[in-house]
Amino acid sequence: MAAKLEGDFSDAPWIHGDSLVVAHRLRMWYSVKKGLFSKPIYVKAVDDVSLSVARGETLAVVGESGSGKSTLGRTLIRLLAPTGGELYFDGVDIAQQEEAELRKWFRRRVSIVFQDPYSSLHPYHSVQFILEEPLMIHGAPREERLERVYKALEEVKLTPPEDFLNKYPHMLSGGQRQRVAIARAIILNPDFVVADEPVSMLDVSVRVEVLNLLKEVQQRRKAAFLYITHDISTAKYFSDNIAIMYAGKLVEYGPFRSVVREPSHPYTQALIEAIPDPDPKNRLRPRKVAPGEPPNLANPPPGCRFAPR
């Protein structure tokens, strides 16, 4: 269990200070300059977001394109250095740690599954090398590397493993590529995994298989997961809690079933309303779709950013 943090989180009572990952008023702003002498304009991709992810918990982050959810995920594992706020991992402040320091202990404890299995795997590397590379970077002996590669392939149901070791990404289907990406993400036995829309580019027929696979991996390894998606209906497969993001802000947070059954924020209601209804009796039922477009994050409206819609 992570050490109990002593910070003041009274403005975000849903945060648990003893969680594995704790973000408090986290910001990720991008500076944009129009001219050499002009003042910088900041695009507020993630703006004062507070959340926590406990060990063994799956937190779903849901929002439409441009909401800042992928930026949030990459900031939590320090692929991006936050502009401001607090960020803790296992009780250690990592918000401003240098990359050299992070490599000593942090990098092997976190991983990510990217959205696009067609570009996240190196086209000229075999499956064996793709899976062995993280182990080589962290100094695992050769005998152990091969054993762990076999186990990872078996865990993601690419069996028998020897049939896949010498294959290249172009020889695999989309679902198989994403399974290789998942195997790469778990091969170091991380404590925290960010799954960034892992099924959005897959055929509908294999989405449920991959989601069930992620659920099995999470339950078996007791790792914390951040599941990022724009489709709230897929989050039900293995999410404990849910965070709704809109225009860089967290607008609703809570247990998944409670939020979906009784959404408080109108944006959450709009996301649920957008879920396709398979019942033919409801095909003519009017749907409440929020008009308008998301705001300009370089000049967001005051107060609730959803208010103009």
ABEGO torsion letter per residue (X at the ends): XBBBBABBAAABAABBAABABBBBGBBBBBBBBABAABBBBBBBABBGBBBBBBBGBBBBBBEBBGAGAAAAAAAAAGABBBABEBBBBGGBBAAABBAAAAAAAAAAABBBBBABAAAABBAABBAAAAAAAAAAAAGBBAAAAAAAAAAAAAAAGBOBAAAAAABBAAABBAAAAAAAAAAAAAAAGBABBBBBGAAAABBAAAAAAAAAAAAAAAAAAGBBBBBBBABAAAAAAABABBBBBBGGBBABBEBAAAAAABBABAAAAAAAAABBBABAAAAABBBBBBBEBBBBAABBBBEBAAAAX
